[in-house]
Amino acid sequence: MPLTFAALTDVHFGPRVLFRGKLRKLSDQAPELTRQVVRRLNESTHPDLVLVLGDLIEDESPEVDRRRYAECLEALSELKAPVRFVAGNHDTINLSDDHVAQAWGRTAPLHYSFDFGGYHIAILRTVERKDVDVALPEEQLAWLAADLAATNLETIVAMHHSAADQNLDGNPWFEQATHLALAKNRKEIRRVIAESRKVRLVINGHLHWNHVDVHDGIPYVTVQSLVENVDDDAPGRAAAAVALVRLDERVLRVTVDGAAPTRYEHHLA
């Protein structure tokens, strides 16, 4: 059964951010860029579903983060399609799991699954220890295995960090910090996914670029940040990236619009 969904990530409501002396996140443009994406999806793209892959905010303090998180959710509430959320590392530095889940209209935990449009969708919550590592907790890995075993539907897995063995050469954020970009137990995550023989796509954000890897015949797609500067430095141009994913029983097509557009096509086994 065909399914079309949009994916948006790393919106980072907050102030612009420099990294290693260069302008990298045009986060001060996030509210207007988000409104533009909402209008585009509502008026021309019309996806069946929207997945928001984490980091709605640039963390600062509990009070400021609560306000910014609410502002981002309010802007996204104008979408005409159903919206489902993934938790990012910046979202949960100052906000509790309970607060984030309640903001989504759910209860904790922040990993969950649901059926939509003839597919099963599993939302994972990777955990980043600041400046140490990233992993999917063991109990959640067991949950994923049980969740995949319990469904008869083809499945999409969404997460914030990547479970692929990405080559990070040239990535302005993570070329020298693979441990903060890729889940350290990604081999185990991929084993659970592959052994299910049900997963057709794994999609994530966090790395602030567009990328695709294929493991065990399964595409692992990374979506560019909405606010990443696609130029080398100031004054900068925001990526304004939003991905449109079209999936049917034979072909996966991913088109990323914005200042650095790209397109992937994968024929499913």
N, C-alpha and C positions, 0 to 999 in steps of 0.2 A: 504494500500500500504506500503511495507517495506521501511524503511529509516534507513541508518546507518550514524551516525555523530560522530565526535571526539570532546571532550571538554578539553580545556587546560585553566589553570587559575593561577593567582598569580605568574607570571613569575619574577617580581621584578628585572628588570635590575638595577644594582647598587651594592654598597658594601655589604659585609656580615653584618648581624645584630645580636647583642646580645640582649636578653630580660631576665630581672631579673638575670643577671650575667651568662647566659648560651647561647651558640651559637644556634641560631634558624633558621635564613635564610641564606642559602648558595648562596646568590644573586650574588656573584662574579662569580659563575659558570653558571649563567643564559644564557649568549650567547651560550656557547657550548651545554648546555642541550637543548636549543631551537633548535639548528641546528640538534641535534640527534633526537629529536621528529619529526622534519620536514622530515628527511630522513626516519624514520620508517614509518610515515604515507604515504609518497610518494611511498616507495618501497615495503611495505608489507601489510599495513592495507587498503589503498585506500578508505577512507571514502567519502561519497557523499558531505559532508559539514563539516566545522570546526567552532565551536563556541569558542571564546576566552572570558572568563568570568570576565575579569577585572584585574586591578593592574598589568599592564605591566611593571611598573617602581617602584623603591623605591624613593620617592620624596626627593629632596634636594634643588633645586633652579629653577627658571623659565628657565634659560639658560641650565642647566644640564639636567633638565627634558625633555625639547624639544629634546635635542640630544639623550638621552636614549630612549625616546618614538619612535623617528624615527629609531633608530638602531633596536629596537625590531620589529617594523613593517616591516623593510627591511628583517630581518631574516624570518619572517612569510610569506613574499611575495613569497618565494620559494615554498610554498605549492601548489600542483596541484589542490586541491579542492577549491571551493569558501570558503571564510573566512568572518565571521561576528563577530562584537565586542560588548562587554558590557563595560561600564565605571565603573572603580573601584574607591574607595575613594582616594588611593594614586595618581591615574592618574590626578585627578582634584583639587589637593591642590594648585599647582602652574600653571597649564594649564587651560585655559578657555574652556568652553563648545564648543565655536566656533573653537578653535584650535584643540581640540580632534576630533570633527566631521569632520573637513577638513582633518585631518590626515587619517581618515577612508574613505575619498572620498565622504563624505556626507555633508549636512548642519545640523545645530542644529535644533531641540533638540536631546538629546542623547537617547531618547526612540523612538522606531519605530517598525514596524512589516513588515513581508514579507511572501510570500507563497513560499514553496520549497518542491519538491518531494512529492506533495500531502498532505502536512501539512502546517498549519499556524504557524508562529513563532513570538512571541511577546517578544521584548527586553525591559526590564525595566531599569530605572536608579534610584536606591536607593540613598538617600542623607544622608551622615554622617556629623553631626556637631561634630567637633573634641572634644573628651572626654565628649560629652553630650549624644547623641543618634543617632539612625538611623531610617529613615522612608521613605516610598514612599509618595511623596507629594500628597495632596488631588486631585489636578487637574489631576495628572497622574493616580490616581486610577479611576477617572471618565473616562479618556481616555481608560484605560484598559477595563473597562466595555463596553464602546461603541465599541472598537476594537473587543472584543470577540463576541459581539452581531452581528457584521457585517459580520462575516465569517461563512461559512458552513463546514469548515474543522476542523478535529481534530488538537489540538493546543499544542505546546510546549512553555512554558514560561521560559525565561532565565533572570537572574539577578545576581548582585554581592553578596549582603548580603542575608541572609536566611529569609524566611517567615514561616519556620516551628517552632514548639515548641521544639527545640532541647534541650536535656539534655547535658550540657556542662561540666559535671564532667570529669576531666582528660584532658581537652583541655588546652595546655600550654599557649595559648594566652588569652582565653576568659572565663575560669572557674570562674573568679571573675569580669567579665565585660560583662555580657549578654547584657547590653544596647548598646554595641558597636558591637555586633555580629548579633543580631536578630532585624529585623524591629519592631519598637514599635507598629505599626499598622498592625502587621502580621495577626491578627484575621480578620480584614476588608479585607486585601488582599486575604486571603484564602476564605472568603465569596464570593467575586466577582468571583474568580476562580471556586469555586464549583458550584455556581449558573449558570454559563455558560453551564455546562454539556458538555464541549468541550475539556477541558485541560486534557491531558494524562500524562504530566510530567512537573515538575518545577525543574530547575537545577540552581545551584549557586556555587560560590567559597567562598573566603574571610576567612573561618574559619580554613583553613590550616589543614584539616583532611578529611578523607572519612567518609561519614555518610548518612543514609537514614531514613526518617520518612514518614509515610503515614497518610494523613489527608483527610477525606471524600473520601477515596478510591483512592486518587491521590498521587503518590510517589514524595516526595521532596528530591532531591539528592544533596548532597554537595560533590564537587570534591576537592581532596587534591592539595595543592600548588606544583608547579613544583620544588621549591627550598627549601621547608621545610626540616629541619634536622630531620630525623626519629630516630636518636640516642638522648641520653639525653644531650649530650654536645659535645665539640670538641673532635677529629677532625671532626666528623660528616659524614653523608651520605645523599645526597640530595634525596628526594622522587622520583624525575624524573617522576612524575605522569602525565599520560594522560588517559582520559576515552574514551572508545568506547561504544557508545550507539546504540543498535539495537532495533528498534520499528516497530512492525507490528500491525495488527488489534486486536491481542489477547495477545501478550506478550511483555513486556519491559525487555531487558537484558542490564545491565551495567557492563562492565569489566574495571577495573582500573589497568593498568600496572605500573611497577616501583618498587621501593625498598620496598613498602608496598602494594602489590597487593590485590585486593578484587573484589568481584563479587556480584551483586544483580540480582534477577529475580522477576518480578512482573507480575502476570496475571491480565489483564485488565478486568474490569467488562463489 
